[in-house]
Amino acid sequence: VEFTAPPGWWVQSVTAADGKPLRFERFLQQDQATRIVAYLSPPGSSPGNSGAVQSVGFQATCRPDGWLDRWDKRQVPLPVFAVAGAQNDAGAIAVLAGPDLHVRPGATDGLLPLDDRDKARSGLAGVNAALTWRYDAPPYRGELIVERKTPRVNARTFAFIHIEPDEQRVRYELAYHIERARTDRVSLLLPASTPAAMAITGLDGVNVKE
């Protein structure tokens, strides 16, 4: 079987219906799309029976430019993997969002949203998807608007003040409670009189980079 992966997408594996890996090859095309050729039968064996249903799955990944940068909202195209030589091509699409992201639809063409009954008929019953569509025939296109969720941060402060004959020292512990979304940074305000000779360290295995 042959199908085409859109530019920027890397097909990692192709599997049969029983989960066993299938041998496949990649061919980069002039438009930067990738043609994938997957072999249903091992080399030297006879092909499958005519008329038999053959199910093939694959895993693919993409990291758009700037995806790891700090952004609040981005628009990304819905990837279209086209099956080569298919006389009929219809299917369903489910978009699952990570725990820190919110996804909503942008402009679409040739896509119809699914309700719960349609999801069951399309084999998506029980799938916790942010968006679901079906298409009856190519071509189709869609746009996803991806937004980062804003974390809710609460903090408790513990102050340990040491009064010594020759100096005063303080040690503060800040316990952050982060909800709704993950974050890799927190901020705090220090008074203008704070001396430059200070250090911020993480507790319980937390790595801190100032």
C-alpha positions as CSV (number, residue, x, y, z in Angstrom):
1,V,0.0,0.0,0.0
2,E,1.1,3.6,-0.6
3,F,0.2,6.8,1.1
4,T,1.7,10.3,1.3
5,A,2.7,12.2,4.4
6,P,2.5,16.0,4.3
7,P,5.7,18.1,4.4
8,G,7.3,18.2,7.9
9,W,5.7,14.9,9.1
10,W,8.0,11.9,9.8
11,V,6.4,8.4,9.7
12,Q,8.0,6.4,12.5
13,S,6.3,3.0,12.1
14,V,3.7,1.1,10.1
15,T,1.9,-1.8,11.7
16,A,-0.6,-4.5,10.7
17,A,-4.0,-4.9,12.3
18,D,-2.4,-7.2,15.0
19,G,0.2,-4.6,15.9
20,K,3.1,-6.3,14.2
21,P,5.5,-4.0,12.4
22,L,5.4,-3.9,8.6
23,R,8.4,-3.2,6.4
24,F,8.1,0.2,4.7
25,E,10.1,2.6,2.6
26,R,10.2,6.4,2.4
27,F,10.6,8.5,-0.7
28,L,10.9,12.2,-0.5
29,Q,9.0,14.1,-3.3
30,Q,9.8,17.4,-4.9
31,D,7.0,19.2,-2.9
32,Q,8.7,17.9,0.3
33,A,5.9,15.5,1.0
34,T,7.0,11.9,1.6
35,R,5.6,8.9,-0.2
36,I,5.4,5.8,2.0
37,V,5.3,2.3,0.5
38,A,4.3,-0.4,3.1
39,Y,4.6,-4.1,2.3
40,L,1.7,-6.3,3.6
41,S,3.6,-9.5,2.9
42,P,7.2,-10.5,3.8
43,P,9.7,-10.6,0.9
44,G,9.3,-13.8,-1.1
45,S,5.8,-14.6,0.1
46,S,2.6,-14.5,-1.9
47,P,0.3,-11.4,-1.6
48,G,-2.9,-11.5,0.4
49,N,-6.2,-12.7,-1.0
50,S,-8.1,-10.5,-3.3
51,G,-11.1,-8.9,-1.6
52,A,-9.8,-9.4,1.9
53,V,-9.9,-6.4,4.3
54,Q,-6.4,-5.3,5.2
55,S,-5.9,-2.8,8.1
56,V,-2.8,-0.8,8.4
57,G,-1.8,1.7,11.1
58,F,1.1,4.1,11.3
59,Q,2.6,6.6,13.7
60,A,3.9,10.0,12.5
61,T,5.3,13.0,14.3
62,C,5.9,16.7,13.4
63,R,7.5,19.6,15.2
64,P,6.7,22.9,13.4
65,D,9.3,25.7,13.4
66,G,9.2,27.5,16.7
67,W,7.0,24.9,18.4
68,L,9.2,24.7,21.5
69,D,9.4,28.5,21.8
70,R,7.2,30.5,24.1
71,W,3.9,31.3,22.5
72,D,0.3,31.7,23.7
73,K,-1.6,30.9,20.5
74,R,-0.7,29.3,17.2
75,Q,-2.5,28.2,14.0
76,V,-1.5,24.9,12.6
77,P,-2.8,23.1,9.5
78,L,-4.6,19.8,9.9
79,P,-2.3,17.1,8.4
80,V,-3.7,15.2,5.4
81,F,-2.3,11.8,4.7
82,A,-3.5,10.8,1.3
83,V,-3.9,7.2,0.2
84,A,-2.5,6.6,-3.2
85,G,-4.7,4.9,-5.8
86,A,-7.8,4.6,-3.7
87,Q,-11.1,4.8,-5.7
88,N,-13.0,5.7,-2.5
89,D,-11.5,7.5,0.4
90,A,-13.7,8.4,3.4
91,G,-12.9,8.6,7.1
92,A,-13.0,10.2,10.5
93,I,-10.6,12.5,12.2
94,A,-10.1,13.0,16.0
95,V,-7.9,15.7,17.5
96,L,-6.7,15.1,21.0
97,A,-5.1,17.9,23.0
98,G,-2.3,17.6,25.6
99,P,-3.0,18.5,29.2
100,D,-1.6,22.1,28.8
101,L,-3.3,22.9,25.5
102,H,-6.7,24.0,24.3
103,V,-7.6,23.3,20.6
104,R,-10.5,24.8,18.7
105,P,-11.3,24.7,15.0
106,G,-10.3,27.3,12.5
107,A,-11.3,27.4,8.9
108,T,-12.4,24.0,7.4
109,D,-13.4,22.8,4.0
110,G,-14.9,19.3,3.2
111,L,-15.1,18.4,6.9
112,L,-18.3,17.6,8.9
113,P,-18.3,17.7,12.7
114,L,-19.4,14.5,14.5
115,D,-22.0,14.2,17.2
116,D,-22.0,11.3,19.7
117,R,-24.0,9.1,17.4
118,D,-21.8,9.8,14.4
119,K,-18.7,9.2,16.5
120,A,-20.0,5.7,17.4
121,R,-20.7,4.9,13.8
122,S,-17.2,6.1,12.9
123,G,-15.4,4.0,15.4
124,L,-14.6,6.9,17.8
125,A,-17.0,6.0,20.6
126,G,-15.3,6.6,23.9
127,V,-12.4,8.6,22.4
128,N,-11.9,11.7,24.5
129,A,-11.2,14.0,21.6
130,A,-11.3,17.8,21.6
131,L,-12.5,17.9,18.0
132,T,-14.0,15.2,15.7
133,W,-14.8,15.4,12.0
134,R,-15.6,13.1,9.1
135,Y,-14.9,13.5,5.4
136,D,-16.7,11.8,2.6
137,A,-14.1,12.3,-0.1
138,P,-10.9,14.3,-0.6
139,P,-9.8,16.9,-0.9
140,Y,-10.4,18.4,2.5
141,R,-8.5,20.8,4.7
142,G,-8.7,22.2,8.2
143,E,-7.0,24.6,10.5
144,L,-6.4,24.1,14.2
145,I,-6.1,27.0,16.6
146,V,-3.9,25.9,19.5
147,E,-3.8,27.9,22.8
148,R,-1.7,27.3,25.9
149,K,-3.7,27.1,29.1
150,T,-2.8,29.6,31.7
151,P,-1.7,27.9,34.9
152,R,-3.1,28.9,38.2
153,V,-0.3,29.3,40.8
154,N,-0.8,29.6,44.6
155,A,2.1,29.9,46.9
156,R,2.8,29.6,50.6
157,T,5.9,31.3,52.1
158,F,7.9,30.2,55.1
159,A,10.4,32.6,56.5
160,F,13.3,31.7,58.8
161,I,15.0,34.7,60.2
162,H,18.4,34.3,62.0
163,I,19.6,37.1,64.2
164,E,23.3,36.8,64.9
165,P,25.8,39.0,66.8
166,D,27.6,40.0,63.5
167,E,24.8,39.8,60.9
168,Q,21.2,38.9,60.1
169,R,20.3,36.1,57.8
170,V,17.0,34.9,56.3
171,R,16.0,31.8,54.5
172,Y,12.7,31.6,52.7
173,E,10.9,28.6,51.4
174,L,8.2,29.0,48.8
175,A,5.8,26.2,48.2
176,Y,4.0,26.6,44.9
177,H,0.7,24.8,44.1
178,I,0.2,24.8,40.3
179,E,-3.1,23.8,38.8
180,R,-4.9,23.8,35.5
181,A,-1.7,23.5,33.4
182,R,2.0,22.8,33.8
183,T,4.6,25.5,33.8
184,D,8.4,25.6,33.8
185,R,8.8,29.1,35.4
186,V,7.6,31.0,38.4
187,S,8.4,34.6,39.4
188,L,8.8,36.3,42.7
189,L,9.4,39.9,43.8
190,L,12.2,40.9,46.2
191,P,12.5,44.2,48.0
192,A,15.0,46.8,46.7
193,S,17.1,46.3,49.8
194,T,17.8,42.7,49.0
195,P,21.6,42.2,48.9
196,A,23.2,40.8,45.7
197,A,24.8,38.0,47.7
198,M,21.8,35.6,47.6
199,A,21.0,32.2,46.0
200,I,17.9,30.5,44.9
201,T,17.8,26.7,45.0
202,G,15.2,24.1,44.4
203,L,13.9,21.6,46.9
204,D,12.8,18.0,46.5
205,G,14.7,17.5,43.3
206,V,13.5,20.7,41.6
207,N,16.2,22.2,39.3
208,V,16.3,26.0,39.3
209,K,17.8,28.2,36.7
210,E,17.7,32.0,37.4
